[in-house]
Amino acid sequence: MHIYFLGICGAAMGNAALLLRAIGHTVSGSDTGVYPPMSDMLRGAGITILEGWDAARLAALRPDLVVVGNVASRGHPEVEWLLETRAIPYVSLPELLRLHVLNRRQNLVVSGTHGKTTTTCLAAALLRANGADPGWLVGGVPRDIPGGAAPGHDGGPFVIEGDEYDTAFFDKRSKFIQYLPSLLLINNIEFDHADIFRDLPDVLRTFSHVTRVVPRNGAIIANGDDANVAQVTVPVTWCPVVRVGIGADNDTRIVDFSEDGGSAAFSLLWRGALWAEVRWTLPGLFNARNAAMAATAAALALYPAEPTRLSLGSLAGFQGVKRRQEKHVSTDRLVVLEDFGHHPTAIKLTLESLRRRYPQHFLHAAFEPRSNTAVRRVLQDAFTEALAVADSAWLAPVHRGEKYAAADRLDTVAIAGELTRRGRHALSTAGNQALLEGLLEATSAATPEKPHLVVFFSNGDFGGIIRQFTEAVVRV
């Protein structure tokens, strides 16, 4: 079958295109943002990428099926041609995966506001290390599994990120509703995606919907320390709920967590008995929780009667996902990190971990408000609290801020003012170039005796200044 992806270069769409190509389909697609590394990976797999949108071109190509990505909505020329002519059937990406990949698999669906990509990679890596041949689909660039997508053994386990964002312009259900979970992981639940959800109860409602499609011979693996997750899972009677966390009533418990400059250590207990002692390089209790969730799911997939048969030895070498606390510079005077964090909770947890790992460093946090939630004022107080963990906060302009009314837009000037009142150095910049120049000047004072650490938070490219900053400080 010839499958055409409309918006093929997005992380999820591109990896799904690679997955369908690996299964044996002919794959092509169109997009406007065609650039490496995704474009190189797609072309390397024999996938044709067509730049721009062109209804006449699509009509001439005549694929068997069109996958409509979230980049497309009404007014899009290829969408309008599909709707008017009905010449080619079209589906959303989640529906494509349900029909052509997930309907014959034991699916481990990783959901939650934070940690989905890392937990998905952890689960796939643990399954592989324990002799399974899993399939997977992740929305990032993993370091520990070969690529962002793989079909694995037909009929075997398949690990996939379960996003609560809506499916397509014609289907406003959350994506994860389509993913046929055998094992549903719920890492955490907070308010996010302010462009499609009204409030936290609205988010809780969609998570409650996905719990209802877990079969009775499956299970929900839930963060047992999260009150919002409890609201969703306590009413569940149709399948087992296995709880993971630090509290004494969890099935999988994280105990004795500690962290220093180079590593973190913790132990996992399964229903009171020692399962494994782990020392690895990933920072923070939040990553230990990701590991515990992934380990529990992988164990129940392979050894449901005796989960502790799953070996966790491979965690020691786990490297994580690119752009998650990724280190670009490390000298005795300056450390530079990049992080995908764009929600205040994720930013705060990362900064608290960096405080423990680098207690002697002056900590700079540079933040680009870019996601559909971060650009809005709804979480302004939470962003202020998160950035207050740093010694110095550098706030970039709100991405495409002109699209939002001043009363609704995140007020970075007010955040900087409140942080200054709390004794932090804080600056709301008029542009990314001003932020870059100010940060370069501030870090020029770093010495081995008084080292600095800079962490850039963005779910985009931060206007290219991460690369520019790194190149500038390396030259010094």
SULCORDA-V674614 format. One record per residue. N is the residue number from 1. RES is the residue in one small letter. OMEGA is omega in degrees with one decimal (NA if undefined). D_LAST is the distance of its C-alpha to the last C-alpha in whole Angstrom. Layout:
# SULCORDA-V674614
n = {N:N}
res = {RES:RES}
omega = {OMEGA:OMEGA}
d_last = {D_LAST:D_LAST}
This chain:
# SULCORDA-V674614
n = {1:2:3:4:5:6:7:8:9:10:11:12:13:14:15:16:17:18:19:20:21:22:23:24:25:26:27:28:29:30:31:32:33:34:35:36:37:38:39:40:41:42:43:44:45:46:47:48:49:50:51:52:53:54:55:56:57:58:59:60:61:62:63:64:65:66:67:68:69:70:71:72:73:74:75:76:77:78:79:80:81:82:83:84:85:86:87:88:89:90:91:92:93:94:95:96:97:98:99:100:101:102:103:104:105:106:107:108:109:110:111:112:113:114:115:116:117:118:119:120:121:122:123:124:125:126:127:128:129:130:131:132:133:134:135:136:137:138:139:140:141:142:143:144:145:146:147:148:149:150:151:152:153:154:155:156:157:158:159:160:161:162:163:164:165:166:167:168:169:170:171:172:173:174:175:176:177:178:179:180:181:182:183:184:185:186:187:188:189:190:191:192:193:194:195:196:197:198:199:200:201:202:203:204:205:206:207:208:209:210:211:212:213:214:215:216:217:218:219:220:221:222:223:224:225:226:227:228:229:230:231:232:233:234:235:236:237:238:239:240:241:242:243:244:245:246:247:248:249:250:251:252:253:254:255:256:257:258:259:260:261:262:263:264:265:266:267:268:269:270:271:272:273:274:275:276:277:278:279:280:281:282:283:284:285:286:287:288:289:290:291:292:293:294:295:296:297:298:299:300:301:302:303:304:305:306:307:308:309:310:311:312:313:314:315:316:317:318:319:320:321:322:323:324:325:326:327:328:329:330:331:332:333:334:335:336:337:338:339:340:341:342:343:344:345:346:347:348:349:350:351:352:353:354:355:356:357:358:359:360:361:362:363:364:365:366:367:368:369:370:371:372:373:374:375:376:377:378:379:380:381:382:383:384:385:386:387:388:389:390:391:392:393:394:395:396:397:398:399:400:401:402:403:404:405:406:407:408:409:410:411:412:413:414:415:416:417:418:419:420:421:422:423:424:425:426:427:428:429:430:431:432:433:434:435:436:437:438:439:440:441:442:443:444:445:446:447:448:449:450:451:452:453:454:455:456:457:458:459:460:461:462:463:464:465:466:467:468:469:470:471:472:473:474:475:476}
res = {m:h:i:y:f:l:g:i:c:g:a:a:m:g:n:a:a:l:l:l:r:a:i:g:h:t:v:s:g:s:d:t:g:v:y:p:p:m:s:d:m:l:r:g:a:g:i:t:i:l:e:g:w:d:a:a:r:l:a:a:l:r:p:d:l:v:v:v:g:n:v:a:s:r:g:h:p:e:v:e:w:l:l:e:t:r:a:i:p:y:v:s:l:p:e:l:l:r:l:h:v:l:n:r:r:q:n:l:v:v:s:g:t:h:g:k:t:t:t:t:c:l:a:a:a:l:l:r:a:n:g:a:d:p:g:w:l:v:g:g:v:p:r:d:i:p:g:g:a:a:p:g:h:d:g:g:p:f:v:i:e:g:d:e:y:d:t:a:f:f:d:k:r:s:k:f:i:q:y:l:p:s:l:l:l:i:n:n:i:e:f:d:h:a:d:i:f:r:d:l:p:d:v:l:r:t:f:s:h:v:t:r:v:v:p:r:n:g:a:i:i:a:n:g:d:d:a:n:v:a:q:v:t:v:p:v:t:w:c:p:v:v:r:v:g:i:g:a:d:n:d:t:r:i:v:d:f:s:e:d:g:g:s:a:a:f:s:l:l:w:r:g:a:l:w:a:e:v:r:w:t:l:p:g:l:f:n:a:r:n:a:a:m:a:a:t:a:a:a:l:a:l:y:p:a:e:p:t:r:l:s:l:g:s:l:a:g:f:q:g:v:k:r:r:q:e:k:h:v:s:t:d:r:l:v:v:l:e:d:f:g:h:h:p:t:a:i:k:l:t:l:e:s:l:r:r:r:y:p:q:h:f:l:h:a:a:f:e:p:r:s:n:t:a:v:r:r:v:l:q:d:a:f:t:e:a:l:a:v:a:d:s:a:w:l:a:p:v:h:r:g:e:k:y:a:a:a:d:r:l:d:t:v:a:i:a:g:e:l:t:r:r:g:r:h:a:l:s:t:a:g:n:q:a:l:l:e:g:l:l:e:a:t:s:a:a:t:p:e:k:p:h:l:v:v:f:f:s:n:g:d:f:g:g:i:i:r:q:f:t:e:a:v:v:r:v}
omega = {176.6:-178.3:-176.6:-178.1:178.5:-172.1:-166.3:-172.9:171.3:-174.7:-178.3:-178.6:-179.1:179.6:176.1:176.9:176.8:179.5:-178.9:175.2:179.7:178.1:176.2:-179.9:167.6:-173.1:170.5:179.4:-179.1:175.7:175.3:179.0:-175.7:-178.6:-179.7:2.3:-174.1:-178.6:179.4:-179.7:-179.1:-179.3:177.8:178.2:179.2:-179.0:179.2:176.4:178.7:-175.4:179.1:-179.0:-175.6:-178.2:-179.7:178.3:178.1:179.1:179.7:-177.8:177.3:173.5:178.6:-175.8:175.9:175.2:-175.2:-179.6:-178.2:177.1:-173.3:175.6:179.6:-175.3:177.0:-172.3:-179.4:175.7:-178.5:177.4:178.2:-178.0:-176.2:-172.7:-173.5:-175.9:-177.4:175.8:179.3:179.1:169.4:176.4:179.2:179.1:175.7:-178.4:178.9:-173.6:-168.9:-178.4:-165.3:-172.2:178.8:-171.3:168.3:-168.5:172.1:-174.9:-173.9:-177.0:178.9:-178.9:-176.7:167.6:-175.1:-174.9:179.9:-178.2:176.6:178.9:177.9:-178.3:179.1:-179.8:179.0:177.0:179.0:-178.4:-179.9:169.8:177.5:176.0:-173.9:163.5:178.0:172.1:-178.5:-178.3:179.3:-179.7:-176.3:177.0:-168.6:175.2:-173.0:175.2:-176.7:-179.4:175.4:-179.3:-176.5:-178.5:179.9:-177.8:179.8:-178.6:177.0:-176.6:-175.2:172.8:178.9:-176.2:176.5:179.0:-175.6:-164.7:-176.3:-178.9:-178.5:-178.8:-172.8:172.1:174.7:-178.0:-171.0:176.7:-175.9:-163.7:171.1:-175.7:164.0:174.8:-179.7:176.2:175.1:-174.8:-174.3:175.5:172.9:175.2:177.6:179.9:-176.3:177.3:-179.3:177.9:-177.8:-172.5:-179.9:177.2:177.5:176.4:179.3:179.9:-177.7:175.1:178.0:178.1:-176.9:177.1:-174.4:178.9:174.1:-176.1:-177.3:175.5:173.1:179.5:169.6:174.8:-167.9:170.0:-175.3:-179.9:-173.7:-176.9:178.9:175.9:178.8:178.4:-177.6:-170.8:-179.3:179.6:-174.2:177.7:-171.1:176.8:178.6:171.9:-179.5:-172.1:-175.3:177.1:-179.3:-179.1:-174.0:-176.4:177.8:176.7:171.9:-177.7:171.6:-179.1:173.9:178.5:174.5:-175.3:175.4:-172.8:-174.4:-173.2:173.7:-179.9:176.0:174.2:174.3:175.0:172.1:-179.5:172.5:-178.3:-179.1:176.2:-177.9:169.2:-172.3:165.7:-177.6:-173.1:-177.0:-174.6:163.7:173.2:-179.8:176.6:173.4:177.3:175.3:179.8:-179.2:177.3:-179.0:-179.2:-179.5:179.7:180.0:179.7:179.7:177.1:-175.2:-172.9:-174.4:-179.1:-176.8:-172.1:-175.5:171.0:179.0:177.6:179.0:-177.7:-177.2:178.7:-177.4:-178.2:-176.5:-175.2:178.9:-171.8:176.6:-179.0:170.1:-175.4:-177.8:-175.5:178.4:-179.6:174.8:175.8:-179.3:179.3:-174.4:172.5:179.2:-178.4:172.2:-178.8:-178.0:-173.6:178.0:175.1:-174.6:179.6:179.2:179.4:-178.4:-179.2:178.5:179.7:178.3:176.7:179.1:175.6:-179.4:-175.2:-176.0:-173.3:-178.2:-172.7:168.4:-166.8:175.8:173.9:176.4:-170.5:173.7:176.2:-170.0:-177.0:-178.1:173.8:-175.3:-178.3:-177.0:-174.3:-170.4:-179.0:-175.2:-179.8:-179.7:175.7:177.8:179.7:-179.2:-176.9:177.9:177.6:-179.6:173.0:-173.2:-179.2:-179.3:-173.6:176.4:175.4:176.1:-177.8:-177.5:-175.9:-178.8:179.8:-171.8:175.9:-176.8:-178.3:-178.0:-172.9:175.4:-177.9:-177.3:176.8:179.3:177.2:179.3:179.0:179.6:178.0:176.7:177.7:179.1:175.8:176.7:166.8:-178.2:-178.4:171.1:-171.1:179.1:-179.1:-177.9:179.9:177.0:177.5:-179.7:-178.0:179.4:-178.9:176.4:179.0:-177.6:-176.6:177.5:178.7:-177.1:176.5:176.1:179.2:179.1:-175.2:177.1:172.5:177.2:174.0:178.7:177.4:176.6:170.7:173.6:-176.8:177.8:178.6:178.7:-172.7:176.7:177.5:-179.1:179.1:-179.1:-179.5:-178.2:-176.3:177.1:-179.9:-176.0:NA}
d_last = {54:52:50:48:45:44:41:40:36:35:34:38:40:38:38:42:42:41:43:46:45:45:49:50:50:49:46:45:43:42:39:37:33:33:30:28:28:32:33:32:34:37:38:37:40:42:42:42:40:42:39:41:44:48:51:53:50:51:55:55:53:55:53:55:53:50:48:47:44:43:41:44:47:50:50:47:49:49:51:53:55:55:57:59:60:60:60:57:57:53:52:49:46:48:51:50:49:52:54:53:50:51:55:55:53:52:49:47:46:43:43:41:39:36:35:37:35:34:37:38:36:37:41:41:39:41:44:43:42:46:47:48:47:46:45:42:40:37:35:32:30:31:29:33:35:35:35:35:39:42:46:46:50:53:54:52:49:47:44:43:41:43:42:44:43:46:47:47:49:52:52:50:51:48:47:47:51:51:50:53:51:53:50:49:46:45:42:42:43:42:42:40:40:42:43:45:46:48:47:47:51:50:47:50:52:50:49:53:54:52:54:57:56:55:58:61:60:56:54:51:49:48:45:48:46:45:48:48:48:51:53:52:53:56:59:58:61:61:59:57:54:52:50:46:44:44:48:51:53:50:51:48:46:43:43:41:38:35:31:28:25:25:28:31:35:38:42:44:48:50:53:53:52:49:48:44:42:38:35:32:28:29:28:31:35:35:33:36:39:37:38:41:43:42:43:46:47:46:49:51:51:51:53:55:58:55:52:50:51:48:45:42:40:38:36:34:32:32:28:29:28:25:24:26:23:21:18:15:12:13:12:13:11:11:14:14:17:20:23:26:28:30:33:33:34:31:29:30:31:27:26:29:28:24:25:27:25:22:24:22:19:19:20:19:21:21:24:25:29:30:33:37:37:34:34:38:38:40:38:36:37:36:32:32:33:31:28:29:28:24:23:22:23:22:25:24:27:30:30:33:34:37:39:40:42:40:42:41:38:35:34:31:31:34:32:29:32:33:30:30:33:32:30:27:24:25:24:26:24:26:24:21:19:20:19:15:14:16:14:11:12:14:11:9:12:12:12:14:17:17:15:15:16:16:19:20:23:25:28:26:23:22:22:19:17:16:15:13:11:10:9:7:5:5:4:0}
